[in-house]
Amino acid sequence: MVSKVTALAPSSTANLGPGFDVFGLAVNAFYDEITLTKKKTFGISIVTDDNIPTNPEKNTAGLVIKNMIKKFKIKDGIEIKIKKNVPAGFGMGSSAASAAAAAFAFDRLYNLKLDGNSLVEFAGMGEKASAGSIHYDNVAASVLGGFVIVRTNPLDIIRIDPPSNLRMCIAVPKLQVPKKKTKVSRGVIPKKISLQDSITNLSNATSIVAGFMNKDPELIGKSVKDVIVEPARQHMIPGFAKVKENALKAGAFGVTISGAGPSVIAFSKSSADLKKISMAMKRGFKSAKTDCQTIICKPSIGASIKR
């Protein structure tokens, strides 16, 4: 019997512009690592060197494990060791990566053989700890890898293999982010939208799906246009307009906010001058007196077991 399992899950970008709460893409920029160890004494303990809650109720991985223990009537105690690498609060699916790795590790530890939808559903429960409510876009990407489309009621995740030459440049600004950043950034989204804006976003979102189906990075990038959420959120990111303008001038196909921000993501392909795009984004943030870290990345596989 296995008594210990370590799983890795990747960072992710959600929305991809017009696909708000529906699209997610796993990216190989960062990975969270979760080790689950069976213990004789019933209960959940969390071990970490990172500045994150160790109360299972307030920890994304802890909440996932708590729900899975209850659902599958597990009698063991479980120690959760967490190594955070995905920066928290920057629109890279940090809480989702921990939740995805926890669900994947638990499935392996108890040989449950859960399907993808079930794993995503359990991982989604962890999002309550950080976002205050369940969202599946980041966790679905982190669990399954590649590009995902989330349908709910009932939960149904559609996964598409991304083009092998799709590349992203992500600029992560060095900013203080508010504690409940996802909640704050959801609060600025308009409650009512015009029919024309809805049509614009719908046409762009469907074009993104066509781009992934046809393995066409240019169509994906040129369809990453959001006229609803991005305009409402961009004031929260210093220098956003300049970062976007610079990246497009440097050859990016499309630029948008990564998830709830403040990271900004530019879409391109492997043959482009990705360093040039990254440097252009850096200059954009500098114009607003903000430093940033830039990462050139590509789509990632989903959660996996560390051997």
N, C-alpha and C positions, 0 to 999 in steps of 0.2 A: 504493500500500500504506500502511495506517495504521501509524504508528510509535509513537503515544502515545494512551492512553485514560484518562479519569478517570471513576470510578464512585462513586456514593453509595449507602449502604445504611443503613436505619433501625435505631433501637434496637427492642427487643422485650421482651415479658414472657412468661415461660414458666410452664407448669403451670396457671395460672388457678385455683388451689386444688386441686381433685380430679384434674386431668388431668396428674399427675406424669410428666414425660418424654414426654408425648404431645401436649399442647396448646401452641401458641405464637400470639402476636398481635403483629403489627408495630405500633409506635406512633410518632407523629411528634414525640416529645420531643427526640430527638437524631439526628444522622447522622454516620457515619464516611465519610471521603473517601480513596480510594486512586487514585493515578496510576501506571500502568505505562508504562515507556518501554523500547523495544527498544535494546539495546546490542550493539556488535560483539564485545566480549569475553564469552565464555561464563561464566555464573555469575549469582548473585542478589545484588544489593546493596540494602540498606534505608536510606532517608533519612527521618528524622523529627525534629521538634523536641520530641516527647513522650518521657516517661520510660518507654520500652518497649524490650524486647530487640531488637537489630539483627542478631542471629544468626538466619538463616532457620529453623533447626531449632527455635528457641525463640519464634518469632514466628508468630502465627496466620496472617497474610497470607502470610508467607514459606513456611510449611509447605504452604499451598494451592498456591502458585505452583510450588514444588519438585515436588509430586506431579503437577501438570498438565503441566509441562515434560517430566517423565519419561514420562507416559502418551502424550502426543502427539508425542514425539521432536522437541522444539523445539531448534534449534541456536543460537538467539540468546541473548545475555545479557539479563537484565531488571533494570531498576532499579524498586524499589517505593518510592513516596513515600507516607507515611502521615500523615494528619491525623486525630487522635483527637478526637472530640467526645462520644462516649458514655462516661460516667464508668466506669472499670474497677472491677470488684469490687462493684458495687451492685445486681446483679440486673436489669440493663437490657440484657443481651445484648451487652456491649461487645466481647468477642472475636469473637462471632458476626457483628457488623456489619462488622468488618474482613475476616473470612473471606468473608462474602457478597459484599462489594464487590470483593474480589480475584478471586474465581471469575468474577463477572459481567464484570469488566474484561478478564480473560484471554480469556474466550469471545468478546468483541467484538474484542479486539486481533488474534486469529487467525481470526475469522469462523467459529467452530466450530459455531455454531447448535445448541448443546446444549439438551436439554429440561430442564424444571424439576427433575425428579428427579435428573438427572445433575449439574446445578449444585449442588443441595443436598448431594449425596454428596461432591463435591469440597470444598465449603465446610465440611462436617462434619469433614473431615480436619484442618482448622486448629484445631478445638476441642481436639485432643490437646495442643497447646502450652500451653493455659491450664488446661483442666479435667482433663488427664491421661487422658481417654478421650473417645470420640466420642459427642456428644449432638446430635440433629437438631432439637429443638424451636425453639430460638432461631434457628439458621441458616436453617431452612425458612421461618420468618416473615420474616426479613430479606431472603432471596432473593426470595420469592414475594409478600410483602405479605399483608395481611388476616389471617384466622384460619386456622390450619393444624392438621391432625390427622396425627400421624406414625405410620405403620405400618412395622415393620421385618421383615426376613427374608421376602421381599425388601423393600427400601426402597420405600415407596409413600406419597407425600404427598397428602393430600386438602385442598384449599383452598376456603374458603367466604368470600364477600363479607360483611363485617360490616354491621350496621345503620348507616345514615348518621348517625343521631342518638346513637350510642354514644359516651360520653365517659368518660375516666378521670382521676382526680386521683392523682398519684404523689408521695409524700413520700420524699425522698432524705435520710436522716440524715447529719449530718457526723460520721462515725465513722472510726476507723482500722480498715481491714479486713485480715485476715490475707492473706499472699502467695497461698497456694493455697486461697482462700476456698471455691471450689466443692467442692473435695475435703473440706475441713473440714465444710462444711454437709451433705455427703452422708453423712459418717461418723456423724451423730447420728440418722439415719433408722432406725426399728426394722426388724430383720431378719424378724420374724414379726408378722403382724397378724391380728386376729380376723375371722371370716367376717362378722360384723355390720358392722364398720368398712369392710370391702371392699364390702359391699352399699350402705352409705350413700354412699361415695365414687363408686361406679359409677352410682347413681341421679342424683347431682348432676352428674357428668361428662356423662351422656347428656342431661340437661336443659340443660346449657350448649350442647351441639350443637344441640338443638331451638331454643334461643334465637337462635343465629346463623342457623339455617335460616329461622326465622319472623321474623327481623329485630326481635327483642323484647329491648331492653336490660334491662328489668326482670327477665325470666326468666333472662337471663345472670347479672345481678348477684346475684339471690336464690339462684342455684345455685352460686355461688362459695363453697362450704363444704367444707372439707377436715378430716377427723377423724383423718388419719394423719400427714402430713408437717408441716403447720402446728403442731400441738401439740408435736412433737418439736424444731422449730426456733425457736419464738417466744422462748425464753429468750436467744437470741443477739441479739435486737433490743430494746434498752432502751425500755420504755414501750409495747411493741406492743399489749398488751390495751387500754390507754387510747386509743391512736391509733385502733384499730378501733372501740371503743365510741363515741368522739367522732364519727367519720365517719358511722357508722350513725345516730346521733342527729341529725346535720346533714342527713340525707336520702340518703346513699349507699345503693344497693341491696345491695351486698356489698363486703367488704374481705378482702384476703388478702396474703400475702407475695409480692412480685414476684420470680419465679424463686427463686434461692437466697438472696435478701435482700441487704442489710438494708432495701432500699426496700420501702415498703408501698403497695399499689395499691387504690384505691377505684373501683368501677364505678358509673356513673350515666348520665344522658342529657343532651342539649344544653339542655333546658328547665329543668334543675335549677339550684339556686344553687351552682355549682361553686366559687366563691370561698369560700363559707361552709364547704363540705366541706373545702377545702384548709386554711383557717384552723383548723378543728377538729382536723385531723391535726397541724398545727404545735403546737397547744396540748398534744396528747397526747404528743408527743416532749418538749416543754418540761417536762412533769410528771416526766420522767426525766432532767432537766437536759441534754437533747440538742437542739441546733439542727438544723433541716432546711431543705432547699430544696423547694418544692412546684411541680409542673408540671401544668397542665391540658392534656390531650392527647386526640387521637382516633386511630383506626386509620390506618395509613399504607399507601401502596403499597410495593412491594418495592424491590429494587435498581434503579438507573437510571443512565443515562449522563449526565454533566454536560456540557452543551453550551457 
